[in-house]
Amino acid sequence: MMKPRVIPIVITAAISASVLFGGWAVYNQVAVAAPLEKVTKGIQGIVSSEKPVMDRNKIAISLELTPDANLRDIYESIAANGKDVVGDRKLELNIEEKSNKQLEDLWYASMFEVAEAMERKTYSHIPDAMKEAAKSMKDVTVTTEMDDTNVYITIKNSEAVKYIVLPRTPNQLEAW
């Protein structure tokens, strides 16, 4: 009987693994990430974007937006123009915050009413809650929009902007 040679087997396994994982990484970059990067570069309101981070269930894209950007339009443009890549995965936008204390205070003041409206699925209460909280603050504008998947809230003042994306369908807990 011949004894198996350990070194050639280890070398062959290492080469096979590197070719497989290298091919997967190249495919992921060329066929998946590059088209999404191209999509984000062409959308009005996006200053810069980072390479998308993907897994089986979601695609996360970090963005920097202009102060006058329409968050709902940006989300819909990325979802529509990248639908071949996104597929049925969840699209998550991580927006670089340029907020300040006034905007944060406004958000925290209205968070209870917004959370309650989201939980009860009475989305029409969200604009009222945001405007009520903004009444006491000077030079603040609040915009709320909604589509099939998210509620978008934009809070602005002369110095900063805060963007909030709230998913309309609450996350379901998985079985233990």
C-alpha positions as CSV (number, residue, x, y, z in Angstrom):
1,M,0.0,0.0,0.0
2,M,1.1,3.5,-0.8
3,K,1.2,6.1,2.0
4,P,-0.6,9.3,1.2
5,R,1.8,12.3,0.9
6,V,0.6,15.0,3.4
7,I,2.4,18.0,1.9
8,P,0.9,17.7,-1.7
9,I,-2.6,17.2,-0.2
10,V,-2.3,20.3,2.1
11,I,-1.0,22.4,-0.9
12,T,-3.8,21.2,-3.1
13,A,-6.4,22.0,-0.5
14,A,-5.0,25.4,0.2
15,I,-4.9,26.3,-3.6
16,S,-8.5,25.0,-4.0
17,A,-9.8,27.0,-1.1
18,S,-8.0,30.2,-2.2
19,V,-9.4,29.8,-5.8
20,L,-12.9,29.3,-4.5
21,F,-12.9,32.1,-2.0
22,G,-11.0,34.4,-4.4
23,G,-13.6,33.7,-7.1
24,W,-16.4,34.4,-4.7
25,A,-14.8,37.7,-3.6
26,V,-14.2,38.8,-7.2
27,Y,-17.8,37.9,-8.2
28,N,-19.1,39.8,-5.1
29,Q,-17.2,42.9,-6.0
30,V,-17.8,42.9,-9.8
31,A,-21.3,41.6,-10.1
32,V,-22.9,42.8,-6.9
33,A,-21.1,45.7,-5.2
34,A,-19.9,47.6,-8.3
35,P,-23.4,48.0,-9.8
36,L,-24.8,49.3,-6.5
37,E,-22.0,51.8,-6.2
38,K,-22.7,53.0,-9.7
39,V,-26.4,53.4,-8.9
40,T,-25.7,55.5,-5.8
41,K,-23.3,57.8,-7.6
42,G,-26.0,58.8,-10.1
43,I,-28.7,59.8,-7.6
44,Q,-29.3,63.4,-6.9
45,G,-28.9,64.3,-3.2
46,I,-26.1,61.8,-2.5
47,V,-22.7,63.5,-1.8
48,S,-20.8,60.2,-1.3
49,S,-21.4,56.5,-0.6
50,E,-19.3,53.7,0.6
51,K,-19.0,50.2,-0.8
52,P,-22.2,48.2,0.1
53,V,-22.0,45.6,2.8
54,M,-24.0,42.5,1.9
55,D,-25.1,39.3,3.5
56,R,-27.9,36.9,2.7
57,N,-30.7,39.0,4.2
58,K,-29.7,42.6,3.8
59,I,-27.6,45.1,1.9
60,A,-26.3,48.1,3.9
61,I,-25.1,51.2,2.2
62,S,-23.4,54.1,4.0
63,L,-24.3,57.5,2.5
64,E,-23.6,61.1,3.0
65,L,-26.5,63.3,1.8
66,T,-27.0,66.9,0.9
67,P,-29.1,69.0,3.3
68,D,-31.9,69.3,0.8
69,A,-32.0,65.5,-0.1
70,N,-35.3,63.7,-0.3
71,L,-34.8,60.5,1.6
72,R,-37.8,58.7,0.2
73,D,-36.7,59.4,-3.4
74,I,-33.1,58.3,-2.7
75,Y,-34.3,55.0,-1.1
76,E,-36.7,54.3,-4.0
77,S,-34.1,55.1,-6.6
78,I,-31.6,52.8,-5.1
79,A,-34.2,50.0,-4.7
80,A,-35.5,50.5,-8.3
81,N,-32.2,50.9,-10.1
82,G,-30.5,48.2,-8.1
83,K,-33.4,45.7,-8.0
84,D,-31.3,43.1,-9.9
85,V,-28.7,43.1,-7.2
86,V,-30.9,43.8,-4.2
87,G,-33.5,41.1,-5.1
88,D,-35.6,40.3,-2.0
89,R,-33.0,41.3,0.5
90,K,-33.7,44.2,2.8
91,L,-32.1,47.5,1.8
92,E,-30.6,49.4,4.7
93,L,-29.3,53.0,4.3
94,N,-26.8,54.1,7.0
95,I,-26.9,57.9,6.7
96,E,-24.0,59.9,8.0
97,E,-25.5,62.2,10.7
98,K,-24.9,65.9,10.7
99,S,-27.3,66.5,13.5
100,N,-27.0,68.9,16.5
101,K,-28.5,69.1,20.0
102,Q,-31.6,71.0,18.9
103,L,-32.6,68.3,16.4
104,E,-31.7,65.5,18.8
105,D,-33.9,67.1,21.5
106,L,-36.8,67.4,19.0
107,W,-36.4,63.7,18.0
108,Y,-36.3,62.5,21.6
109,A,-39.3,64.8,22.5
110,S,-41.4,63.1,19.8
111,M,-40.1,59.6,20.0
112,F,-42.8,58.3,22.3
113,E,-45.6,59.4,20.0
114,V,-43.8,58.2,17.0
115,A,-43.1,54.8,18.5
116,E,-46.7,54.4,19.6
117,A,-47.9,55.3,16.1
118,M,-45.5,52.8,14.6
119,E,-46.6,50.1,17.0
120,R,-50.3,50.7,16.4
121,K,-49.7,51.2,12.7
122,T,-51.4,54.6,12.8
123,Y,-48.9,56.3,10.6
124,S,-51.0,59.4,10.1
125,H,-50.2,60.4,13.7
126,I,-46.5,60.7,13.0
127,P,-46.5,64.1,11.1
128,D,-48.7,65.6,13.8
129,A,-46.5,64.4,16.6
130,M,-43.4,65.7,14.8
131,K,-45.0,69.1,14.1
132,E,-46.2,69.4,17.6
133,A,-42.8,68.8,19.0
134,A,-41.3,71.3,16.5
135,K,-43.6,74.1,17.5
136,S,-41.5,75.1,20.5
137,M,-38.3,75.2,18.5
138,K,-37.2,78.1,16.4
139,D,-36.2,77.7,12.7
140,V,-36.9,73.9,12.5
141,T,-38.7,72.2,9.7
142,V,-40.0,68.6,9.7
143,T,-40.8,66.5,6.7
144,T,-42.5,63.1,6.9
145,E,-43.1,60.7,4.0
146,M,-44.0,57.1,3.7
147,D,-43.9,54.3,1.1
148,D,-44.6,50.6,1.1
149,T,-41.7,49.7,3.3
150,N,-40.6,52.7,5.4
151,V,-41.5,55.9,7.1
152,Y,-39.0,58.7,6.4
153,I,-38.5,61.7,8.7
154,T,-36.3,64.6,8.0
155,I,-35.6,67.3,10.6
156,K,-33.8,70.4,9.5
157,N,-32.6,73.7,11.0
158,S,-30.2,76.3,9.5
159,E,-27.1,74.3,10.8
160,A,-27.9,70.6,10.5
161,V,-30.1,67.8,9.2
162,K,-31.3,64.6,10.9
163,Y,-32.6,61.7,8.8
164,I,-34.6,58.9,10.3
165,V,-35.8,55.8,8.5
166,L,-38.4,53.6,10.3
167,P,-39.4,50.3,8.9
168,R,-43.2,49.9,8.6
169,T,-43.1,46.2,9.3
170,P,-41.7,45.5,12.8
171,N,-38.9,42.9,13.0
172,Q,-40.3,39.5,14.0
173,L,-38.5,37.6,16.6
174,E,-37.1,34.3,15.4
175,A,-37.8,31.0,17.2
176,W,-35.4,30.2,20.0
